[in-house]
Amino acid sequence: MRRHSGGGSAMFWGAMSWHGLSTLHRVQGSLNAERYRQVMLNVMMPWALELPWRLDQPDCPFIFQQDNAPGHAALSTRELFDTVGIALLDWPARSPDLNPVENLWAIVSHRVHWQGRQFMRLDDMLPVIYDCWRTEAPKYVEALFESMPRRLQACIDAGGRQTKY
């Protein structure tokens, strides 16, 4: 997130499921394959293991959705998912971005900068981001998931081009 007058930015990783949000994790530097694997091991997997479905229960599969960012698509990342038994949702190249977490990021950014709020320092903005993820973002999870059939139909109707989503 950006938009404060003191310069700088912060990158975060967070995930959502029907059952709620993961811990919000601040990523230092760019999210290359090595950092992404560390986030998967230290943040995503512990969160996923606490969800009502379990990585260790084959009758209730956990399917993880990510895009084709270089760190996500790296061979070493795919090998990690294979090793720990996490199925990945197929994500074709140049596909419309139907991942509802992208909408959640936009909502968080909007709420952090509500009514044009600016921050003098990045350190002033960070607690607001964490608080928004913890208190505001959960209010939108169910609606975002429930919008998926409409999103998919809009994408089909638009022939894979841009939609209102």
Salt bridges, closest charged atoms under 4 A:
GLU34 OE1 - ARG37 NH2 2.31
ASP56 OD2 - ARG54 NH2 3.52
ASP67 OD1 - HIS72 ND1 2.77
ASP123 OD2 - ARG121 NH1 3.86
ASP124 OD1 - ARG121 NH2 3.09
ASP131 OD1 - ARG134 NH2 2.96
GLU136 OE1 - ARG111 NH2 3.51
GLU136 OE2 - LYS139 NZ 3.17
